[in-house]
Amino acid sequence: MARSQLWRLPRLGKVQILPVRSKLQSRGLLTYSYARGPSEPALFEQTVGDHFAGIVSQHGDRTAVVSKHQNQRLTYNELDLKSNSLARGLASIGVKKGDRVAVSLGNGIEYAIATYALFKLGAVLVPLNPNFNISQVAAALSHLAATHLIISTEANLPRREPRSNLPLLTQLVPNLSSGKLESALVPSLKHVILVQNDNGRIDTSSFACTTSFPSIMSELTSDMRPLPAQGLEPHDVVNIQFTSGTTSMPKAACLTHRSILNNGAQIGDRMMLTPKDVVCCPPPLFHCFGCILGYMATATHGSAIVFPAESFNAVATLKAVQEEKCTALYGVPTMFVEELELLANGTIPYEGFQYLRTGIAAGSSIPAELMKKLHKTLNLTELTICYGMTETSPVSCMTTTDDPIDKRINTVGRLMPHVEAKVVDPVDHSRILPVGSKGELAVSGYLVMKEYWNAPEQTAAAMRADDEGKIWMHTGDEASMSPDGYVTITGRIKDLIIRGGENIHPLEIENCLFAHPGVLNVSVVGVPDQRYGEVVAAFVVARENGEKRVTPDDIKSWVRSKLSNHLVPKFVFYINETEFPKTASGKIQKFALRERAIKLLREGNELNANSASNGGST
């Protein structure tokens, strides 16, 4: 059977257990934390565009993309033709193989078309967060020497009013009304292509040096010929993703056709996607979650992807699931929490969710209570858990749809095909730890990025060769591995709280507090303490229940009754869900919460709280 047809079969395999230093239990289980994923199915050795052509030939009449907020949908045939048209239009204004083309758009039809147009040309798709300000946009474009920018006239951001991009554009290109584009901030920039999404609120008729998205396609839509060969190879860089980490200057990870195509296909395999599936994808396309876990997974299986809104909107998401009879739903825990709250308070009627079966929860560990609610309330009985990072294209571990519930709560599954992983001593990376021991997770295989763009020192620090010359991506995440190859992520190594010499894992306390009926969401960080070095601080989103709200003493008593005394928070802060500082993918930025806690304590108060200062003392 041809590799391109293997989407038809459940392409799962058993994890391979590798002998490490000749120490292997006779029953075939790991004794050291080193494992390899299945060796089948074989990897695709194609470009994204070549593989897409095969999907179009098989499923051309099936729905590929639905954009609910635009009331538009495209079949695979239509997506193919429109992306060909845009590719020709982009080529006519100078876009060629290897050019970095930045895209600052919300989820929608234009993004869907632009993605495949760029992949077919061999240009490099550079997603930008629409929330970026002028400094961030200029820094990103300059760093990559980007030649073209596709940007919407408005940025539609979660829980905020739309933001006009006119001020950003006029700072980036002061001579918008002239016939020649010039940017002192980004000298490499040659063209700006505008997507008008402002419902007529912004007049762009005088922007003589920009090109409208529709016009660049309209002149060439009648050309039905295939695109000329671009000389593309599977190992070519086709996507540069800015890491969504916790620093002010994200790194630019270079991903190839081969890495994102195969990762997307394997993700779809783990969910058992078929051409009949309809996947609701509220996570953003400018992040790996939307682009690869979402769009690449559905497109490699002939499934449909649904965009409820330009950015996350819980109401729009639930309505999209109901109206499109979605079979899968994606999200990070904070998204799921908001959706469940809308169902609980009656804002959205509890109906139309019977078609749901699977989906992905990623971005951060999902608490047991939340998983149970998703199973019961949204019928997500086959919900899968993913783990990865931008630099690994992104998913290295994932549960299956039929993994036991405890595995989907307590682990991130086992390795993806053709992937190796080990848990090593965070200080001595050559020392592989016994199973069950906590250390730094390192990953190797086809999925590892090519490099950080123009950053050899950062690349060398993250991608390290072992004694045999194999390249390993060191994740910075603390993990453990079970004898049967399941991986558990216990947090970022730098997020560990070290209290009086003892390592405290925030996730353990967060899972405990999430089970409290008065807690809607929670994040735990460490703050400096003169006696213990660090102590526990909890930021709590309290569930409103009439006049009664969970108190700091309630929080501390709850933890004290269920966990060791040293895990009881010393400080408790109330916070609104919208106040949580988050990355582009929806992860809570603990470093920012820690800074906020330190500032509040320095000012002599706990935010809206009056907890006793002796909470959590031994």
C-alpha positions in Angstrom: 0.0 0.0 0.0 1.3 3.5 -0.9 2.3 5.6 2.1 -0.1 8.3 1.0 -3.0 5.9 1.5 -2.2 4.9 5.0 -4.5 7.6 6.4 -7.3 4.9 5.9 -5.9 2.7 8.6 -5.4 3.2 12.3 -1.6 3.7 12.1 -0.8 3.0 15.7 2.0 0.9 17.0 3.6 -0.4 20.1 6.3 1.6 21.7 9.7 0.1 21.2 11.6 -0.5 24.4 15.3 0.1 23.9 18.0 -1.6 25.9 19.9 1.1 27.7 23.4 0.3 29.0 22.3 -3.4 28.8 19.9 -3.1 31.7 16.5 -4.4 30.6 14.0 -6.3 32.6 13.4 -9.8 31.3 9.7 -9.0 30.8 10.5 -6.3 28.3 9.9 -3.2 30.3 12.1 -0.2 30.7 14.5 0.1 33.6 16.0 3.3 32.3 14.1 6.3 30.9 15.0 5.9 27.3 12.3 4.8 24.7 11.5 4.9 21.0 8.1 5.3 19.4 6.7 2.9 16.8 8.8 2.4 13.6 5.6 2.2 11.5 4.1 3.7 9.4 6.9 4.9 7.3 7.5 8.7 7.2 6.2 10.7 4.3 9.1 11.8 2.1 7.1 14.5 0.4 6.6 18.2 0.5 3.3 19.5 2.1 2.1 20.6 -1.3 2.7 17.2 -3.0 0.9 15.4 -0.2 -2.0 17.9 -0.4 -2.4 17.2 -4.1 -3.0 13.5 -3.2 -5.6 14.5 -0.6 -7.4 16.7 -3.2 -7.5 13.9 -5.7 -9.2 11.6 -3.2 -11.4 14.1 -1.3 -11.8 17.1 -3.6 -15.6 17.4 -3.1 -15.4 17.1 0.7 -15.5 20.1 3.0 -12.0 21.2 3.9 -12.5 24.5 5.8 -15.4 26.2 7.5 -15.1 29.8 8.8 -18.2 30.4 10.9 -17.6 34.1 11.6 -17.2 34.7 7.8 -20.1 32.4 6.8 -17.7 30.7 4.3 -16.7 27.2 3.5 -14.3 25.6 1.0 -14.1 22.1 -0.4 -10.7 20.6 -0.9 -11.0 21.4 -4.7 -11.8 25.0 -3.9 -9.0 25.3 -1.4 -6.6 23.9 -4.0 -7.7 26.3 -6.7 -7.8 29.4 -4.5 -4.3 28.6 -3.0 -3.0 28.1 -6.5 -4.4 31.5 -7.5 -2.9 33.2 -4.5 0.4 31.5 -5.1 0.4 32.9 -8.7 -0.5 36.3 -7.4 2.3 36.2 -4.8 4.8 35.1 -7.4 3.8 38.0 -9.6 4.9 40.4 -6.8 8.2 38.7 -6.2 7.5 35.9 -3.7 9.8 33.0 -4.3 11.2 29.9 -2.7 12.9 30.7 0.6 11.4 34.2 1.1 10.0 34.8 4.6 6.4 35.9 4.3 4.9 37.1 7.6 1.1 36.5 8.2 -0.7 38.4 10.9 -4.3 37.2 10.7 -6.9 35.6 12.9 -8.4 32.2 12.0 -10.3 32.4 8.8 -10.5 31.6 5.1 -7.7 33.9 4.1 -5.2 32.2 6.5 -6.3 28.8 5.2 -5.7 29.8 1.6 -2.4 31.7 2.3 -0.9 28.7 4.2 -1.1 26.4 1.2 -0.2 29.1 -1.3 3.1 29.7 0.6 3.7 26.0 1.1 3.3 25.3 -2.7 5.6 28.2 -3.6 8.3 27.0 -1.1 8.1 30.4 0.6 8.4 30.3 4.4 5.2 30.9 6.4 6.0 33.1 9.3 2.9 33.4 11.6 2.7 36.5 13.8 0.5 37.0 16.8 -2.1 39.6 15.8 -1.6 41.0 19.3 2.0 42.1 18.5 2.6 45.8 18.8 4.8 47.7 16.3 8.0 47.0 18.2 7.3 43.3 18.2 6.3 43.2 14.5 9.3 45.2 13.4 11.7 43.1 15.5 10.2 39.8 14.1 10.3 41.0 10.5 13.8 42.5 10.8 15.2 39.4 12.5 14.0 37.2 9.6 14.6 39.8 6.8 11.0 39.2 5.8 10.1 40.4 2.3 6.2 40.4 2.5 3.6 40.9 5.1 0.0 39.7 5.0 -2.0 41.6 7.7 -5.6 42.3 8.6 -6.9 45.9 8.9 -8.1 45.0 12.4 -6.8 42.7 15.1 -9.6 40.7 16.8 -8.3 39.5 20.1 -9.9 37.4 22.8 -12.2 39.3 25.2 -11.3 42.6 23.7 -12.7 45.2 21.3 -11.1 45.0 17.8 -7.9 47.0 17.5 -7.2 49.0 14.3 -3.9 48.1 12.7 -3.7 51.5 11.0 -1.4 53.0 13.6 0.9 50.0 13.4 0.9 50.1 9.6 1.7 53.9 9.5 4.6 53.4 11.9 5.9 50.4 9.8 5.4 52.1 6.5 5.0 55.9 6.9 4.5 56.5 3.2 1.4 54.3 2.8 -0.1 56.7 0.4 2.9 56.8 -2.0 3.4 54.4 -4.8 6.5 52.9 -3.4 6.8 51.0 -0.2 9.7 52.0 2.0 10.2 51.0 5.7 13.1 52.3 7.7 12.2 49.8 10.5 12.3 46.8 8.1 14.4 47.6 5.0 13.8 44.1 3.6 10.0 44.6 3.4 8.8 44.8 -0.3 5.1 44.4 -0.1 2.2 44.6 2.4 -1.0 42.7 1.5 -4.1 43.8 3.3 -7.0 41.6 4.4 -10.0 43.9 5.0 -11.8 42.5 8.1 -13.1 45.8 9.6 -16.6 45.9 8.1 -15.9 49.2 6.5 -14.6 51.0 9.5 -11.2 51.6 8.0 -10.7 53.4 4.7 -7.7 51.9 2.9 -8.3 53.5 -0.5 -5.4 55.9 -0.1 -2.9 53.1 0.8 -1.3 53.2 -2.7 1.7 51.1 -1.7 -0.3 48.1 -0.4 -2.2 45.4 -2.2 -5.5 44.0 -1.2 -5.8 40.2 -0.6 -8.7 39.8 -3.1 -7.1 41.7 -5.9 -3.9 39.7 -5.8 -6.1 36.6 -6.5 -8.8 37.9 -8.8 -6.6 38.4 -11.8 -5.5 34.8 -11.8 -8.4 32.8 -10.6 -9.3 31.6 -14.1 -5.9 30.0 -14.6 -6.6 26.3 -13.9 -3.1 25.0 -14.8 -1.0 23.4 -12.1 1.6 25.6 -10.6 5.1 25.3 -12.2 7.5 23.0 -10.3 9.3 25.0 -7.6 12.2 22.6 -7.0 11.1 21.9 -3.4 12.5 19.3 -1.1 11.0 17.7 2.0 13.9 19.0 4.1 13.4 22.6 3.0 12.3 25.0 5.8 8.7 26.0 5.1 7.5 27.3 8.5 9.3 29.6 11.0 7.4 29.7 14.4 8.3 32.1 17.1 8.4 30.3 20.4 5.6 31.3 22.7 7.7 31.1 25.8 8.3 33.5 28.7 10.9 35.8 27.4 10.4 39.2 25.7 12.4 38.1 22.6 11.0 34.8 21.3 13.3 32.6 19.3 12.5 31.6 15.7 12.3 27.9 15.2 12.8 26.6 11.6 10.5 23.7 10.7 10.6 21.7 7.5 8.0 20.2 5.1 9.0 16.8 6.4 8.6 17.6 10.1 5.3 19.4 10.1 3.7 17.1 7.5 4.5 13.9 9.3 3.7 15.4 12.7 0.3 16.6 11.6 -0.4 13.2 10.0 0.6 11.3 13.2 -1.5 13.5 15.4 -4.6 12.8 13.2 -3.7 9.1 13.4 -3.7 9.2 17.2 -7.2 10.7 17.1 -8.4 8.2 14.5 -9.4 11.0 12.2 -11.2 10.1 8.9 -12.7 12.1 6.1 -16.0 12.1 8.0 -14.6 14.0 11.0 -15.3 17.6 11.6 -12.8 19.3 13.9 -13.6 22.5 15.8 -10.4 24.4 16.2 -10.5 27.6 18.4 -6.7 27.7 19.0 -4.9 30.2 16.8 -3.4 29.3 13.4 -0.5 31.6 14.2 0.5 28.9 16.8 1.5 25.3 16.2 -1.7 24.2 18.0 -3.9 25.6 15.3 -1.5 25.3 12.3 -0.1 21.8 12.8 -2.3 20.0 15.4 -5.3 21.5 13.7 -4.9 22.4 10.0 -2.2 19.9 9.2 -3.9 17.0 11.0 -7.2 17.5 9.3 -5.7 18.2 5.8 -3.7 15.0 5.9 -6.8 12.9 6.6 -9.4 14.6 4.4 -11.3 15.9 7.5 -13.0 19.3 7.8 -11.7 22.0 10.1 -14.0 24.6 11.6 -12.9 28.1 12.8 -15.5 29.5 15.2 -14.1 33.0 15.3 -10.9 34.9 14.5 -9.7 34.5 18.0 -11.0 32.4 20.9 -14.6 33.0 21.8 -16.2 30.4 24.0 -19.8 31.2 22.9 -18.8 31.0 19.2 -17.0 27.7 19.9 -19.9 25.9 21.5 -22.3 27.2 18.8 -19.9 26.0 16.1 -19.8 22.5 17.6 -23.6 22.5 17.7 -24.3 23.8 14.2 -21.6 21.9 12.4 -22.1 18.7 14.3 -18.4 18.6 15.1 -16.8 15.3 16.1 -13.7 16.8 17.7 -12.9 19.8 19.8 -9.5 21.4 20.6 -8.5 23.6 23.4 -6.2 24.4 26.3 -7.6 23.9 29.8 -8.5 27.6 30.2 -10.6 27.4 27.1 -12.4 24.3 28.3 -13.1 25.8 31.7 -14.7 28.8 30.1 -16.9 26.7 27.8 -18.1 24.5 30.6 -19.0 27.5 32.7 -21.2 28.8 29.9 -23.0 25.4 29.9 -23.3 25.4 33.6 -24.8 28.8 33.9 -27.2 28.3 31.0 -25.8 30.8 28.6 -25.5 28.1 26.0 -28.1 25.3 26.0 -26.8 21.8 26.6 -27.8 20.2 23.3 -26.1 19.3 20.1 -22.9 17.8 21.5 -23.7 14.1 20.9 -21.5 14.0 17.8 -18.4 14.9 19.8 -16.1 12.0 20.5 -12.4 13.2 20.5 -10.2 16.2 20.4 -7.0 17.5 21.9 -6.2 19.1 25.2 -2.7 20.6 25.1 -0.8 23.7 26.3 -0.6 22.6 29.9 -1.6 19.6 32.0 -5.3 19.0 32.3 -6.6 18.5 35.9 -8.5 15.2 36.6 -11.7 17.0 37.6 -11.7 18.9 34.3 -11.1 15.8 32.3 -14.1 14.1 34.0 -16.3 17.1 33.3 -15.3 17.1 29.6 -16.2 13.4 29.4 -19.5 13.8 31.1 -20.7 17.2 29.8 -19.3 17.3 26.2 -19.1 13.6 25.5 -15.3 13.8 24.8 -14.7 10.2 25.9 -11.9 9.8 23.4 -10.2 13.1 24.2 -6.4 12.9 23.7 -3.6 14.7 25.5 -0.6 16.1 23.6 2.8 17.2 24.7 5.4 19.0 22.7 7.1 22.3 22.0 7.5 24.6 19.0 11.0 23.3 18.4 9.7 19.7 17.9 7.1 20.5 15.2 5.5 20.3 17.9 4.2 17.0 19.3 6.5 14.3 20.6 4.1 12.5 23.0 0.4 11.8 22.8 -2.2 9.5 24.3 -4.5 7.4 22.1 -8.3 7.6 22.0 -8.5 4.3 24.0 -5.8 4.8 26.5 -7.1 4.2 30.1 -8.5 7.4 31.7 -5.8 7.4 34.3 -3.2 7.5 31.6 -4.9 10.5 29.9 -5.1 12.3 33.3 -1.7 11.5 34.7 0.5 11.3 31.6 1.0 12.8 28.2 1.0 9.4 26.5 3.8 7.7 24.7 6.1 8.7 21.9 5.0 9.4 18.4 6.4 7.2 15.6 10.0 7.6 14.7 10.7 9.6 17.9 13.1 8.9 20.7 13.1 10.4 24.2 15.1 10.1 27.4 14.9 11.6 30.8 18.4 12.8 31.9 20.0 14.4 34.9 19.4 18.2 34.5 23.0 18.9 35.3 24.8 15.9 33.8 23.0 15.4 30.5 24.9 12.2 29.7 23.3 10.4 32.7 20.0 8.7 31.8 17.8 8.3 34.9 16.1 5.1 36.1 12.4 4.8 35.2 10.2 6.8 37.6 12.9 9.3 38.3 12.3 13.0 37.5 14.7 14.8 35.2 14.9 16.8 32.0 13.1 15.4 29.0 15.2 15.3 25.8 13.7 14.4 22.4 15.3 13.2 19.1 14.0 12.3 15.6 12.6 13.8 12.4 10.5 16.3 14.3 13.4 18.3 15.8 13.7 21.8 14.2 16.5 22.5 11.8 17.7 25.5 13.8 16.8 28.8 15.4 17.0 31.3 12.7 20.3 33.2 12.7 21.0 32.2 16.3 23.8 29.6 16.3 24.6 29.9 20.0 21.0 29.4 21.0 20.7 26.5 18.6 23.8 24.8 20.1 22.5 25.3 23.6 19.2 23.6 22.9 20.2 20.9 20.3 23.0 18.8 21.7 24.8 15.8 20.2 25.3 12.7 22.3 28.5 10.5 22.2 27.2 8.9 19.0 26.5 12.2 17.3 22.7 12.0 17.6 21.0 15.4 18.1 18.7 15.8 21.1 16.4 18.7 21.8 16.6 19.5 25.5 13.1 20.7 26.4 13.6 22.3 29.8 10.6 20.3 31.1 10.8 18.1 34.1 9.5 14.6 33.3 9.5 11.0 34.3 9.0 7.8 32.3 7.1 4.7 33.3 8.3 1.1 32.6 5.8 0.9 29.7 7.0 4.1 28.1 4.3 6.6 29.3 5.7 10.1 29.9 4.6 12.3 32.7 5.4 16.1 32.6 5.7 17.6 36.1 6.4 21.1 35.0 9.1 23.4 33.7 12.3 22.9 35.6 12.5 26.6 36.3 8.9 26.6 37.6 9.8 24.2 40.5 9.3 25.7 43.9 12.2 24.8 46.2 10.9 25.3 49.8 13.5 24.6 52.5 15.4 22.3 50.1 12.3 20.3 49.0 11.1 20.4 45.4 7.4 21.3 45.1 5.6 20.7 41.8 2.9 23.4 41.2 0.8 20.9 39.2 0.2 18.7 42.3 -1.3 21.7 44.2 -3.2 22.9 41.2 -4.8 19.6 40.6 -5.8 19.5 44.3 -7.3 23.0 44.2 -9.1 22.4 40.9 -11.2 19.8 42.6 -12.5 22.4 45.1 -16.1 23.2 44.2 -15.5 26.9 44.7 -12.4 27.1 42.4 -12.9 27.8 38.7 -9.2 28.0 37.8 -5.9 28.2 39.6 -2.2 28.7 39.1 0.5 28.1 41.6 3.9 29.8 41.8 6.8 30.2 44.2 7.7 33.5 45.9 10.8 34.4 47.8 10.9 33.8 51.6 13.6 34.6 54.1 13.2 31.4 56.1 12.5 28.8 53.4 13.9 30.3 50.3 10.6 30.0 48.5 7.0 29.4 49.6 3.8 28.6 47.7 1.5 31.3 46.4 -1.8 30.4 44.7 -3.7 32.6 42.2 -7.3 31.6 42.4 -10.3 32.3 40.1 -13.2 31.9 42.5 -16.5 30.5 41.4 -19.2 33.1 42.1 -21.9 31.4 44.2 -24.3 34.1 45.4 -22.7 36.0 48.2 -20.5 33.2 49.3 -17.0 33.0 47.8 -14.2 30.6 48.7 -11.9 32.2 51.2 -8.1 32.0 51.6 -8.6 29.9 54.7 -10.9 27.6 52.8 -8.2 27.2 50.2 -5.5 26.4 52.8 -7.7 24.0 54.7 -8.6 22.1 51.5 -5.0 21.6 50.6 -4.0 20.8 54.1 -6.6 18.1 54.3 -5.5 16.4 51.1 -1.7 17.0 50.7 1.4 17.4 52.9 1.5 20.4 55.1 4.5 22.0 53.2 2.3 22.2 50.1 -0.3 24.5 51.6 -0.1 27.9 50.0 1.3 30.6 52.3 -0.4 33.3 50.1 -3.6 33.3 48.2 -4.6 35.9 45.6 -7.9 36.3 43.9 -7.6 36.9 40.1 -10.1 37.1 37.2 -9.7 34.7 34.4 -9.0 37.5 32.0 -6.2 38.8 34.2 -4.1 35.6 33.8 -1.0 36.5 31.7 -0.9 34.0 28.9 1.3 32.9 26.0 -0.1 33.0 22.4 -1.1 29.3 22.9 -3.1 30.0 26.1 -0.5 28.8 28.6 -0.4 30.7 31.8 2.9 32.6 32.2 4.0 31.7 35.7 7.0 34.0 35.6 4.6 36.9 35.2 2.4 35.7 38.0 5.5 35.3 40.2 6.5 38.9 39.5 2.9 40.1 40.2 2.9 38.2 43.6 6.3 39.7 44.6 5.0 43.2 43.7 1.8 42.7 45.7 3.7 41.4 48.7 6.2 44.2 48.5 3.2 46.6 48.7 2.0 44.7 51.7 -1.2 43.1 50.5 -2.6 40.1 48.8 -4.9 40.8 45.9 -8.4 41.0 47.2 -7.4 38.5 49.9 -6.8 38.5 53.6 -5.2 35.2 54.1 -3.1 34.6 57.2 0.6 34.9 56.7 1.3 31.7 58.5 -0.5 29.5 55.9 1.6 26.6 54.9 4.0 26.7 57.8 5.3 23.5 59.2 
